[in-house]
Amino acid sequence: MYCRPVVHPTRTIVKDVCCPRVVPHIHPSQTIVRHNYVYNHKHYFPHVRRDVATVRNIHTFCPPSRVY
């Protein structure tokens, strides 16, 4: 004669498996080269002196003197 089977609770076994993953961390940077141009504006004021001579001619007509 057979007896009823006895069923025990399930035994749980947990096995941890490590799976390494690479997580990229990106830290961007930049270099800015600034060219600063400085314009030095020099102002010159050249001056010219001019001498102007005015010439006038006067013509005087004298009548001939009378001889007596």
C-alpha positions in Angstrom: 0.0 0.0 0.0 1.2 3.5 -0.8 1.0 6.5 1.4 0.3 10.0 0.3 3.5 11.9 -0.5 4.5 14.6 1.8 5.4 17.9 -0.1 7.7 20.1 1.7 7.9 23.9 1.0 10.1 25.0 -1.8 13.6 25.7 -0.8 14.8 28.9 -2.4 18.5 29.4 -3.2 19.6 32.9 -4.2 22.9 33.1 -6.0 24.3 36.6 -6.8 26.1 37.1 -10.0 28.1 40.2 -10.5 28.0 41.8 -13.9 30.3 44.8 -14.1 29.1 47.6 -16.3 31.0 50.6 -17.6 29.2 53.9 -17.1 31.1 56.7 -19.0 31.2 60.0 -17.3 32.0 62.8 -19.7 33.4 66.1 -18.4 33.8 68.4 -21.4 36.0 71.4 -21.2 37.1 74.1 -23.7 39.8 76.7 -24.1 38.9 80.0 -25.5 41.8 82.1 -26.9 40.7 85.7 -27.0 42.6 88.2 -29.2 42.1 91.6 -27.8 43.2 94.3 -30.2 43.8 97.7 -28.8 43.8 100.5 -31.4 45.8 103.6 -30.3 44.3 106.5 -32.4 46.9 109.3 -32.7 45.5 112.6 -34.0 47.8 115.0 -35.8 47.0 118.5 -36.7 49.6 119.7 -39.2 49.6 123.5 -39.7 51.0 125.4 -42.6 51.9 129.1 -42.4 51.8 131.0 -45.7 53.1 134.4 -46.2 51.3 136.4 -48.8 52.8 139.5 -50.2 50.6 142.0 -52.0 52.2 144.2 -54.7 50.6 147.3 -55.9 51.7 149.5 -58.7 50.8 153.1 -58.9 51.3 154.9 -62.2 51.4 158.6 -61.9 51.5 160.6 -65.1 53.0 163.9 -64.6 52.4 166.5 -67.3 55.6 167.8 -68.8 56.9 170.8 -67.0 56.6 174.0 -68.9 59.8 175.6 -69.8 59.6 179.4 -70.0 
